[in-house]
Amino acid sequence: MSRTLPKPSTARFVLTSITAAAVFYAPTTAFAGSSESARAVMQRYIAIQGGAGAGTGAVAGAATTSAGSQAGVLATNARATVARYNEQRQSMQALQSAARAAAQAAASSVPNGLGAGGLLIAPGATVGSALWTGAQLPTQQVADGLTTVTVDQNDSQALLTWQNFNIGRETK
């Protein structure tokens, strides 16, 4: 007896796990168009997979092969995505290293520390003025060729006004 199944306008699938790496799928319209029938077939399939072992039949073997090949495709796609990500990350790191090396090799006209051309407080900025609130005036120390500029903030909010805010290569 031949039976014609209705053509679905959209495919519906029942998903369930077979193994950690594979997924079995079946169009629900293949089971008399009813999701209840599909669920019953899936439950029977799961019972067969769990207990019968070698006697599962050709359909179960084909489903496992299909699910296994689908899992293989997914794994291949995931590996390709990770490889592309790693190539992009390595490319970005190389660009950053090149930019860092070029910046360190280039001559700098910015002086280190506090002063004209470097870090220069705005004229009229004093502690407690409208131009400098919530922090002490900056201090600087020079040691081992590095200039350290420190601003001690003494309030939860600070407003600091600078005439120049250029940081020299050896300023931290």
DRENDREN-171961 format. One record per residue: residue number from 1; x, y, z of N, C-alpha, C in turn. Coordinates in nm, 3 decimals, decimal comma, always signed. Layout:
BEGIN
+-----+---------+---------+---------+---------+---------+---------+---------+---------+---------+
| seq |      nx |      ny |      nz |     cax |     cay |     caz |      cx |      cy |      cz |
+-----+---------+---------+---------+---------+---------+---------+---------+---------+---------+
| NUM |       X |       Y |       Z |       X |       Y |       Z |       X |       Y |       Z |
...
+-----+---------+---------+---------+---------+---------+---------+---------+---------+---------+
//
This chain:
BEGIN
+-----+---------+---------+---------+---------+---------+---------+---------+---------+---------+
| seq |      nx |      ny |      nz |     cax |     cay |     caz |      cx |      cy |      cz |
+-----+---------+---------+---------+---------+---------+---------+---------+---------+---------+
|   1 |  +0,085 |  -0,117 |  +0,000 |  +0,000 |  +0,000 |  +0,000 |  +0,089 |  +0,123 |  +0,000 |
|   2 |  +0,063 |  +0,213 |  -0,089 |  +0,142 |  +0,334 |  -0,104 |  +0,071 |  +0,450 |  -0,037 |
|   3 |  +0,151 |  +0,532 |  +0,031 |  +0,092 |  +0,646 |  +0,101 |  +0,170 |  +0,771 |  +0,064 |
|   4 |  +0,103 |  +0,877 |  +0,029 |  +0,168 |  +1,001 |  -0,007 |  +0,168 |  +1,093 |  +0,114 |
|   5 |  +0,288 |  +1,140 |  +0,149 |  +0,300 |  +1,231 |  +0,263 |  +0,282 |  +1,374 |  +0,215 |
|   6 |  +0,222 |  +1,459 |  +0,298 |  +0,204 |  +1,599 |  +0,257 |  +0,340 |  +1,669 |  +0,250 |
|   7 |  +0,351 |  +1,764 |  +0,158 |  +0,474 |  +1,841 |  +0,146 |  +0,470 |  +1,954 |  +0,250 |
|   8 |  +0,566 |  +1,959 |  +0,337 |  +0,564 |  +2,063 |  +0,440 |  +0,607 |  +2,197 |  +0,382 |
|   9 |  +0,547 |  +2,304 |  +0,434 |  +0,589 |  +2,437 |  +0,392 |  +0,719 |  +2,474 |  +0,463 |
|  10 |  +0,736 |  +2,425 |  +0,584 |  +0,862 |  +2,442 |  +0,656 |  +0,894 |  +2,308 |  +0,720 |
|  11 |  +1,019 |  +2,274 |  +0,726 |  +1,059 |  +2,147 |  +0,785 |  +1,066 |  +2,161 |  +0,936 |
|  12 |  +1,015 |  +2,062 |  +1,005 |  +1,026 |  +2,056 |  +1,150 |  +1,111 |  +1,935 |  +1,184 |
|  13 |  +1,195 |  +1,946 |  +1,283 |  +1,284 |  +1,837 |  +1,320 |  +1,271 |  +1,806 |  +1,467 |
|  14 |  +1,287 |  +1,680 |  +1,499 |  +1,295 |  +1,635 |  +1,637 |  +1,441 |  +1,607 |  +1,664 |
|  15 |  +1,498 |  +1,667 |  +1,767 |  +1,639 |  +1,649 |  +1,799 |  +1,653 |  +1,574 |  +1,931 |
|  16 |  +1,744 |  +1,482 |  +1,931 |  +1,775 |  +1,412 |  +2,055 |  +1,920 |  +1,366 |  +2,048 |
|  17 |  +1,981 |  +1,346 |  +2,159 |  +2,123 |  +1,310 |  +2,162 |  +2,141 |  +1,160 |  +2,147 |
|  18 |  +2,238 |  +1,119 |  +2,062 |  +2,274 |  +0,979 |  +2,050 |  +2,402 |  +0,954 |  +2,128 |
|  19 |  +2,501 |  +1,035 |  +2,096 |  +2,627 |  +1,028 |  +2,168 |  +2,668 |  +1,170 |  +2,197 |
|  20 |  +2,782 |  +1,186 |  +2,263 |  +2,829 |  +1,320 |  +2,295 |  +2,862 |  +1,397 |  +2,168 |
|  21 |  +2,896 |  +1,329 |  +2,059 |  +2,940 |  +1,398 |  +1,938 |  +2,839 |  +1,393 |  +1,825 |
|  22 |  +2,726 |  +1,325 |  +1,842 |  +2,635 |  +1,308 |  +1,729 |  +2,493 |  +1,347 |  +1,767 |
|  23 |  +2,417 |  +1,389 |  +1,667 |  +2,277 |  +1,426 |  +1,688 |  +2,195 |  +1,355 |  +1,581 |
|  24 |  +2,086 |  +1,291 |  +1,623 |  +1,996 |  +1,225 |  +1,529 |  +1,884 |  +1,322 |  +1,497 |
|  25 |  +1,848 |  +1,331 |  +1,372 |  +1,738 |  +1,417 |  +1,335 |  +1,645 |  +1,342 |  +1,241 |
|  26 |  +1,516 |  +1,377 |  +1,246 |  +1,418 |  +1,315 |  +1,157 |  +1,309 |  +1,417 |  +1,128 |
|  27 |  +1,277 |  +1,440 |  +1,001 |  +1,166 |  +1,531 |  +0,971 |  +1,039 |  +1,475 |  +1,030 |
|  28 |  +0,965 |  +1,556 |  +1,102 |  +0,844 |  +1,506 |  +1,167 |  +0,737 |  +1,472 |  +1,065 |
|  29 |  +0,740 |  +1,533 |  +0,946 |  +0,638 |  +1,500 |  +0,845 |  +0,655 |  +1,358 |  +0,794 |
|  30 |  +0,770 |  +1,296 |  +0,813 |  +0,791 |  +1,159 |  +0,768 |  +0,713 |  +1,061 |  +0,855 |
|  31 |  +0,666 |  +1,106 |  +0,969 |  +0,592 |  +1,019 |  +1,060 |  +0,447 |  +1,065 |  +1,065 |
|  32 |  +0,378 |  +1,052 |  +0,953 |  +0,235 |  +1,083 |  +0,941 |  +0,205 |  +1,228 |  +0,974 |
|  33 |  +0,305 |  +1,317 |  +0,967 |  +0,282 |  +1,459 |  +0,986 |  +0,253 |  +1,499 |  +1,129 |
|  34 |  +0,267 |  +1,410 |  +1,222 |  +0,233 |  +1,440 |  +1,361 |  +0,356 |  +1,439 |  +1,449 |
|  35 |  +0,372 |  +1,543 |  +1,529 |  +0,487 |  +1,545 |  +1,619 |  +0,473 |  +1,436 |  +1,726 |
|  36 |  +0,350 |  +1,394 |  +1,758 |  +0,329 |  +1,287 |  +1,854 |  +0,385 |  +1,156 |  +1,797 |
|  37 |  +0,360 |  +1,129 |  +1,669 |  +0,412 |  +1,009 |  +1,605 |  +0,564 |  +1,015 |  +1,601 |
|  38 |  +0,617 |  +1,131 |  +1,570 |  +0,762 |  +1,147 |  +1,563 |  +0,824 |  +1,119 |  +1,699 |
|  39 |  +0,761 |  +1,171 |  +1,804 |  +0,812 |  +1,147 |  +1,939 |  +0,811 |  +0,999 |  +1,973 |
|  40 |  +0,705 |  +0,929 |  +1,936 |  +0,696 |  +0,786 |  +1,963 |  +0,806 |  +0,710 |  +1,890 |
|  41 |  +0,832 |  +0,745 |  +1,762 |  +0,938 |  +0,680 |  +1,687 |  +1,073 |  +0,708 |  +1,752 |
|  42 |  +1,094 |  +0,833 |  +1,793 |  +1,222 |  +0,869 |  +1,855 |  +1,242 |  +0,793 |  +1,986 |
|  43 |  +1,136 |  +0,782 |  +2,067 |  +1,147 |  +0,708 |  +2,192 |  +1,181 |  +0,562 |  +2,167 |
|  44 |  +1,118 |  +0,503 |  +2,065 |  +1,147 |  +0,365 |  +2,031 |  +1,291 |  +0,352 |  +1,983 |
|  45 |  +1,337 |  +0,449 |  +1,902 |  +1,475 |  +0,447 |  +1,852 |  +1,574 |  +0,456 |  +1,968 |
|  46 |  +1,546 |  +0,545 |  +2,063 |  +1,636 |  +0,561 |  +2,178 |  +1,639 |  +0,433 |  +2,260 |
|  47 |  +1,522 |  +0,369 |  +2,277 |  +1,517 |  +0,243 |  +2,352 |  +1,600 |  +0,136 |  +2,282 |
|  48 |  +1,589 |  +0,129 |  +2,148 |  +1,667 |  +0,031 |  +2,072 |  +1,816 |  +0,060 |  +2,086 |
|  49 |  +1,855 |  +0,185 |  +2,073 |  +1,997 |  +0,223 |  +2,084 |  +2,051 |  +0,190 |  +2,222 |
|  50 |  +1,969 |  +0,210 |  +2,324 |  +2,016 |  +0,188 |  +2,460 |  +2,029 |  +0,042 |  +2,497 |
|  51 |  +1,943 |  -0,047 |  +2,442 |  +1,945 |  -0,183 |  +2,491 |  +1,977 |  -0,292 |  +2,392 |
|  52 |  +1,947 |  -0,274 |  +2,264 |  +1,953 |  -0,386 |  +2,172 |  +2,092 |  -0,415 |  +2,119 |
|  53 |  +2,179 |  -0,316 |  +2,112 |  +2,315 |  -0,339 |  +2,065 |  +2,318 |  -0,375 |  +1,918 |
|  54 |  +2,359 |  -0,498 |  +1,883 |  +2,383 |  -0,537 |  +1,744 |  +2,254 |  -0,549 |  +1,665 |
|  55 |  +2,140 |  -0,569 |  +1,724 |  +2,017 |  -0,590 |  +1,649 |  +1,940 |  -0,464 |  +1,622 |
|  56 |  +2,003 |  -0,351 |  +1,609 |  +1,931 |  -0,225 |  +1,590 |  +1,876 |  -0,208 |  +1,451 |
|  57 |  +1,930 |  -0,275 |  +1,352 |  +1,874 |  -0,267 |  +1,218 |  +1,940 |  -0,160 |  +1,133 |
|  58 |  +1,904 |  -0,162 |  +1,004 |  +1,966 |  -0,073 |  +0,906 |  +1,929 |  +0,073 |  +0,929 |
|  59 |  +1,805 |  +0,100 |  +0,971 |  +1,763 |  +0,239 |  +0,990 |  +1,844 |  +0,305 |  +1,100 |
|  60 |  +1,862 |  +0,236 |  +1,210 |  +1,940 |  +0,293 |  +1,320 |  +2,085 |  +0,314 |  +1,278 |
|  61 |  +2,140 |  +0,220 |  +1,204 |  +2,278 |  +0,235 |  +1,155 |  +2,291 |  +0,352 |  +1,061 |
|  62 |  +2,194 |  +0,370 |  +0,972 |  +2,198 |  +0,483 |  +0,879 |  +2,183 |  +0,614 |  +0,953 |
|  63 |  +2,096 |  +0,616 |  +1,052 |  +2,078 |  +0,739 |  +1,130 |  +2,206 |  +0,774 |  +1,204 |
|  64 |  +2,272 |  +0,673 |  +1,260 |  +2,397 |  +0,698 |  +1,332 |  +2,504 |  +0,748 |  +1,236 |
|  65 |  +2,512 |  +0,687 |  +1,117 |  +2,610 |  +0,730 |  +1,018 |  +2,582 |  +0,873 |  +0,977 |
|  66 |  +2,456 |  +0,908 |  +0,952 |  +2,419 |  +1,043 |  +0,913 |  +2,454 |  +1,141 |  +1,024 |
|  67 |  +2,420 |  +1,105 |  +1,147 |  +2,450 |  +1,193 |  +1,260 |  +2,600 |  +1,205 |  +1,280 |
|  68 |  +2,672 |  +1,095 |  +1,261 |  +2,817 |  +1,098 |  +1,276 |  +2,883 |  +1,186 |  +1,172 |
|  69 |  +2,835 |  +1,176 |  +1,047 |  +2,893 |  +1,260 |  +0,942 |  +2,857 |  +1,406 |  +0,966 |
|  70 |  +2,738 |  +1,431 |  +1,018 |  +2,699 |  +1,568 |  +1,050 |  +2,787 |  +1,622 |  +1,162 |
|  71 |  +2,814 |  +1,541 |  +1,262 |  +2,903 |  +1,583 |  +1,370 |  +3,043 |  +1,609 |  +1,317 |
|  72 |  +3,087 |  +1,527 |  +1,222 |  +3,219 |  +1,546 |  +1,161 |  +3,228 |  +1,679 |  +1,088 |
|  73 |  +3,121 |  +1,713 |  +1,015 |  +3,118 |  +1,842 |  +0,945 |  +3,122 |  +1,957 |  +1,044 |
|  74 |  +3,044 |  +1,946 |  +1,151 |  +3,044 |  +2,050 |  +1,253 |  +3,182 |  +2,065 |  +1,318 |
|  75 |  +3,246 |  +1,954 |  +1,347 |  +3,380 |  +1,958 |  +1,406 |  +3,481 |  +2,021 |  +1,311 |
|  76 |  +3,471 |  +1,987 |  +1,183 |  +3,561 |  +2,046 |  +1,082 |  +3,540 |  +2,196 |  +1,073 |
|  77 |  +3,414 |  +2,238 |  +1,071 |  +3,384 |  +2,382 |  +1,066 |  +3,436 |  +2,454 |  +1,190 |
|  78 |  +3,422 |  +2,391 |  +1,306 |  +3,471 |  +2,453 |  +1,430 |  +3,623 |  +2,466 |  +1,427 |
|  79 |  +3,693 |  +2,362 |  +1,379 |  +3,839 |  +2,369 |  +1,369 |  +3,881 |  +2,479 |  +1,274 |
|  80 |  +3,810 |  +2,495 |  +1,163 |  +3,844 |  +2,599 |  +1,065 |  +3,823 |  +2,738 |  +1,125 |
|  81 |  +3,716 |  +2,754 |  +1,202 |  +3,689 |  +2,883 |  +1,267 |  +3,798 |  +2,916 |  +1,367 |
|  82 |  +3,838 |  +2,820 |  +1,447 |  +3,945 |  +2,842 |  +1,546 |  +4,076 |  +2,874 |  +1,475 |
|  83 |  +4,105 |  +2,806 |  +1,366 |  +4,228 |  +2,833 |  +1,291 |  +4,227 |  +2,975 |  +1,236 |
|  84 |  +4,112 |  +3,019 |  +1,180 |  +4,103 |  +3,158 |  +1,129 |  +4,121 |  +3,258 |  +1,243 |
|  85 |  +4,059 |  +3,232 |  +1,356 |  +4,073 |  +3,321 |  +1,472 |  +4,220 |  +3,330 |  +1,513 |
|  86 |  +4,288 |  +3,217 |  +1,521 |  +4,430 |  +3,216 |  +1,561 |  +4,515 |  +3,293 |  +1,462 |
|  87 |  +4,489 |  +3,279 |  +1,332 |  +4,564 |  +3,354 |  +1,230 |  +4,542 |  +3,504 |  +1,246 |
|  88 |  +4,416 |  +3,544 |  +1,271 |  +4,386 |  +3,686 |  +1,288 |  +4,452 |  +3,740 |  +1,414 |
|  89 |  +4,450 |  +3,662 |  +1,522 |  +4,512 |  +3,705 |  +1,647 |  +4,662 |  +3,722 |  +1,630 |
|  90 |  +4,725 |  +3,626 |  +1,562 |  +4,869 |  +3,635 |  +1,539 |  +4,903 |  +3,754 |  +1,450 |
|  91 |  +4,821 |  +3,780 |  +1,350 |  +4,842 |  +3,894 |  +1,262 |  +4,832 |  +4,025 |  +1,342 |
|  92 |  +4,732 |  +4,036 |  +1,428 |  +4,715 |  +4,157 |  +1,510 |  +4,833 |  +4,173 |  +1,606 |
|  93 |  +4,879 |  +4,066 |  +1,667 |  +4,994 |  +4,074 |  +1,757 |  +5,119 |  +4,119 |  +1,681 |
|  94 |  +5,136 |  +4,071 |  +1,559 |  +5,252 |  +4,112 |  +1,479 |  +5,243 |  +4,261 |  +1,445 |
|  95 |  +5,124 |  +4,308 |  +1,410 |  +5,106 |  +4,451 |  +1,381 |  +5,135 |  +4,536 |  +1,505 |
|  96 |  +5,088 |  +4,492 |  +1,621 |  +5,112 |  +4,566 |  +1,744 |  +5,261 |  +4,569 |  +1,778 |
|  97 |  +5,328 |  +4,458 |  +1,760 |  +5,472 |  +4,453 |  +1,787 |  +5,548 |  +4,545 |  +1,692 |
|  98 |  +5,511 |  +4,545 |  +1,566 |  +5,576 |  +4,632 |  +1,468 |  +5,552 |  +4,780 |  +1,502 |
|  99 |  +5,430 |  +4,814 |  +1,541 |  +5,398 |  +4,952 |  +1,577 |  +5,476 |  +4,994 |  +1,702 |
| 100 |  +5,485 |  +4,903 |  +1,800 |  +5,560 |  +4,931 |  +1,923 |  +5,707 |  +4,953 |  +1,892 |
| 101 |  +5,764 |  +4,868 |  +1,809 |  +5,906 |  +4,880 |  +1,772 |  +5,931 |  +5,010 |  +1,696 |
| 102 |  +5,841 |  +5,046 |  +1,605 |  +5,856 |  +5,170 |  +1,529 |  +5,847 |  +5,291 |  +1,621 |
| 103 |  +5,756 |  +5,288 |  +1,717 |  +5,742 |  +5,400 |  +1,811 |  +5,866 |  +5,413 |  +1,899 |
| 104 |  +5,924 |  +5,302 |  +1,941 |  +6,043 |  +5,307 |  +2,026 |  +6,166 |  +5,351 |  +1,947 |
| 105 |  +6,169 |  +5,319 |  +1,818 |  +6,285 |  +5,355 |  +1,736 |  +6,279 |  +5,500 |  +1,689 |
| 106 |  +6,160 |  +5,557 |  +1,681 |  +6,144 |  +5,693 |  +1,630 |  +6,193 |  +5,795 |  +1,734 |
| 107 |  +6,244 |  +5,906 |  +1,684 |  +6,286 |  +6,014 |  +1,772 |  +6,161 |  +6,081 |  +1,829 |
| 108 |  +6,170 |  +6,125 |  +1,954 |  +6,056 |  +6,190 |  +2,018 |  +6,097 |  +6,329 |  +2,062 |
| 109 |  +6,010 |  +6,424 |  +2,032 |  +6,037 |  +6,562 |  +2,074 |  +5,962 |  +6,596 |  +2,202 |
| 110 |  +5,886 |  +6,499 |  +2,256 |  +5,810 |  +6,523 |  +2,379 |  +5,901 |  +6,501 |  +2,499 |
| 111 |  +5,918 |  +6,604 |  +2,583 |  +6,003 |  +6,588 |  +2,700 |  +5,938 |  +6,499 |  +2,806 |
| 112 |  +6,018 |  +6,442 |  +2,890 |  +5,967 |  +6,357 |  +2,998 |  +5,925 |  +6,443 |  +3,116 |
| 113 |  +5,820 |  +6,398 |  +3,186 |  +5,779 |  +6,461 |  +3,311 |  +5,702 |  +6,590 |  +3,295 |
| 114 |  +5,703 |  +6,669 |  +3,404 |  +5,631 |  +6,795 |  +3,412 |  +5,710 |  +6,905 |  +3,343 |
| 115 |  +5,643 |  +6,992 |  +3,270 |  +5,709 |  +7,107 |  +3,208 |  +5,655 |  +7,136 |  +3,070 |
| 116 |  +5,706 |  +7,244 |  +3,011 |  +5,662 |  +7,288 |  +2,878 |  +5,683 |  +7,177 |  +2,776 |
| 117 |  +5,582 |  +7,151 |  +2,695 |  +5,590 |  +7,048 |  +2,592 |  +5,553 |  +6,909 |  +2,643 |
| 118 |  +5,555 |  +6,889 |  +2,773 |  +5,519 |  +6,760 |  +2,832 |  +5,389 |  +6,772 |  +2,909 |
| 119 |  +5,393 |  +6,737 |  +3,035 |  +5,277 |  +6,751 |  +3,122 |  +5,284 |  +6,889 |  +3,186 |
| 120 |  +5,191 |  +6,976 |  +3,150 |  +5,192 |  +7,114 |  +3,200 |  +5,055 |  +7,150 |  +3,253 |
| 121 |  +5,053 |  +7,185 |  +3,383 |  +4,928 |  +7,223 |  +3,449 |  +4,879 |  +7,356 |  +3,389 |
| 122 |  +4,748 |  +7,371 |  +3,378 |  +4,690 |  +7,494 |  +3,323 |  +4,722 |  +7,613 |  +3,413 |
| 123 |  +4,747 |  +7,728 |  +3,354 |  +4,772 |  +7,849 |  +3,436 |  +4,652 |  +7,876 |  +3,527 |
| 124 |  +4,680 |  +7,907 |  +3,653 |  +4,574 |  +7,936 |  +3,750 |  +4,521 |  +7,811 |  +3,819 |
| 125 |  +4,569 |  +7,691 |  +3,781 |  +4,522 |  +7,568 |  +3,844 |  +4,598 |  +7,549 |  +3,975 |
| 126 |  +4,526 |  +7,564 |  +4,086 |  +4,583 |  +7,540 |  +4,219 |  +4,486 |  +7,449 |  +4,293 |
| 127 |  +4,536 |  +7,381 |  +4,395 |  +4,451 |  +7,290 |  +4,472 |  +4,331 |  +7,367 |  +4,526 |
| 128 |  +4,213 |  +7,315 |  +4,500 |  +4,089 |  +7,377 |  +4,548 |  +4,032 |  +7,479 |  +4,453 |
| 129 |  +4,104 |  +7,517 |  +4,348 |  +4,048 |  +7,612 |  +4,251 |  +3,950 |  +7,538 |  +4,160 |
| 130 |  +3,877 |  +7,613 |  +4,079 |  +3,781 |  +7,552 |  +3,985 |  +3,853 |  +7,469 |  +3,880 |
| 131 |  +3,983 |  +7,492 |  +3,859 |  +4,059 |  +7,419 |  +3,758 |  +4,126 |  +7,292 |  +3,813 |
| 132 |  +4,132 |  +7,279 |  +3,945 |  +4,203 |  +7,164 |  +4,004 |  +4,135 |  +7,127 |  +4,136 |
| 133 |  +4,042 |  +7,032 |  +4,134 |  +3,971 |  +6,991 |  +4,255 |  +3,981 |  +6,841 |  +4,275 |
| 134 |  +3,981 |  +6,798 |  +4,400 |  +3,977 |  +6,656 |  +4,434 |  +4,111 |  +6,585 |  +4,429 |
| 135 |  +4,222 |  +6,659 |  +4,408 |  +4,353 |  +6,594 |  +4,401 |  +4,462 |  +6,695 |  +4,436 |
| 136 |  +4,576 |  +6,642 |  +4,475 |  +4,694 |  +6,725 |  +4,500 |  +4,759 |  +6,758 |  +4,366 |
| 137 |  +4,844 |  +6,859 |  +4,364 |  +4,920 |  +6,889 |  +4,243 |  +5,017 |  +6,775 |  +4,215 |
| 138 |  +5,053 |  +6,753 |  +4,091 |  +5,141 |  +6,641 |  +4,057 |  +5,283 |  +6,661 |  +4,109 |
| 139 |  +5,347 |  +6,548 |  +4,135 |  +5,489 |  +6,547 |  +4,174 |  +5,561 |  +6,456 |  +4,076 |
| 140 |  +5,693 |  +6,475 |  +4,066 |  +5,769 |  +6,387 |  +3,977 |  +5,897 |  +6,343 |  +4,044 |
| 141 |  +5,940 |  +6,222 |  +4,008 |  +6,066 |  +6,165 |  +4,055 |  +6,137 |  +6,105 |  +3,935 |
| 142 |  +6,268 |  +6,120 |  +3,932 |  +6,348 |  +6,063 |  +3,824 |  +6,440 |  +5,958 |  +3,885 |
| 143 |  +6,437 |  +5,836 |  +3,831 |  +6,523 |  +5,728 |  +3,879 |  +6,548 |  +5,631 |  +3,764 |
| 144 |  +6,672 |  +5,592 |  +3,747 |  +6,711 |  +5,495 |  +3,644 |  +6,665 |  +5,535 |  +3,505 |
| 145 |  +6,666 |  +5,663 |  +3,474 |  +6,629 |  +5,710 |  +3,342 |  +6,480 |  +5,721 |  +3,317 |
| 146 |  +6,399 |  +5,687 |  +3,414 |  +6,253 |  +5,697 |  +3,402 |  +6,202 |  +5,810 |  +3,489 |
| 147 |  +6,105 |  +5,884 |  +3,437 |  +6,041 |  +5,991 |  +3,513 |  +5,903 |  +5,943 |  +3,554 |
| 148 |  +5,876 |  +5,947 |  +3,685 |  +5,746 |  +5,905 |  +3,736 |  +5,670 |  +6,029 |  +3,782 |
| 149 |  +5,553 |  +6,051 |  +3,724 |  +5,467 |  +6,162 |  +3,762 |  +5,349 |  +6,103 |  +3,840 |
| 150 |  +5,325 |  +6,157 |  +3,959 |  +5,219 |  +6,105 |  +4,046 |  +5,120 |  +6,216 |  +4,080 |
| 151 |  +4,991 |  +6,184 |  +4,068 |  +4,885 |  +6,274 |  +4,112 |  +4,807 |  +6,199 |  +4,219 |
| 152 |  +4,807 |  +6,246 |  +4,342 |  +4,734 |  +6,182 |  +4,451 |  +4,593 |  +6,238 |  +4,456 |
| 153 |  +4,496 |  +6,151 |  +4,427 |  +4,355 |  +6,191 |  +4,430 |  +4,306 |  +6,174 |  +4,572 |
| 154 |  +4,240 |  +6,278 |  +4,628 |  +4,194 |  +6,271 |  +4,767 |  +4,043 |  +6,286 |  +4,780 |
| 155 |  +3,971 |  +6,276 |  +4,670 |  +3,826 |  +6,284 |  +4,670 |  +3,774 |  +6,177 |  +4,573 |
| 156 |  +3,646 |  +6,142 |  +4,584 |  +3,592 |  +6,039 |  +4,494 |  +3,586 |  +6,088 |  +4,350 |
| 157 |  +3,580 |  +6,220 |  +4,331 |  +3,582 |  +6,277 |  +4,197 |  +3,690 |  +6,385 |  +4,193 |
| 158 |  +3,755 |  +6,395 |  +4,078 |  +3,858 |  +6,497 |  +4,064 |  +3,844 |  +6,564 |  +3,929 |
| 159 |  +3,873 |  +6,693 |  +3,925 |  +3,876 |  +6,770 |  +3,801 |  +4,015 |  +6,830 |  +3,790 |
| 160 |  +4,091 |  +6,787 |  +3,689 |  +4,228 |  +6,831 |  +3,671 |  +4,238 |  +6,897 |  +3,533 |
| 161 |  +4,287 |  +7,020 |  +3,528 |  +4,295 |  +7,092 |  +3,402 |  +4,442 |  +7,109 |  +3,364 |
| 162 |  +4,476 |  +7,063 |  +3,244 |  +4,614 |  +7,068 |  +3,195 |  +4,621 |  +7,161 |  +3,075 |
| 163 |  +4,732 |  +7,232 |  +3,063 |  +4,756 |  +7,310 |  +2,942 |  +4,808 |  +7,218 |  +2,833 |
| 164 |  +4,900 |  +7,128 |  +2,869 |  +4,952 |  +7,025 |  +2,779 |  +4,944 |  +6,892 |  +2,852 |
| 165 |  +4,908 |  +6,788 |  +2,780 |  +4,907 |  +6,654 |  +2,839 |  +4,980 |  +6,559 |  +2,745 |
| 166 |  +5,106 |  +6,591 |  +2,720 |  +5,193 |  +6,508 |  +2,635 |  +5,281 |  +6,425 |  +2,727 |
| 167 |  +5,284 |  +6,297 |  +2,704 |  +5,362 |  +6,207 |  +2,791 |  +5,485 |  +6,160 |  +2,715 |
| 168 |  +5,602 |  +6,191 |  +2,770 |  +5,728 |  +6,152 |  +2,706 |  +5,749 |  +6,002 |  +2,711 |
| 169 |  +5,840 |  +5,956 |  +2,627 |  +5,867 |  +5,813 |  +2,612 |  +5,912 |  +5,748 |  +2,743 |
| 170 |  +5,987 |  +5,818 |  +2,824 |  +6,041 |  +5,763 |  +2,948 |  +5,963 |  +5,813 |  +3,070 |
| 171 |  +5,836 |  +5,847 |  +3,051 |  +5,750 |  +5,894 |  +3,162 |  +5,649 |  +5,787 |  +3,193 |
| 172 |  +5,633 |  +5,764 |  +3,321 |  +5,527 |  +5,670 |  +3,361 |  +5,448 |  +5,728 |  +3,474 |
+-----+---------+---------+---------+---------+---------+---------+---------+---------+---------+
//
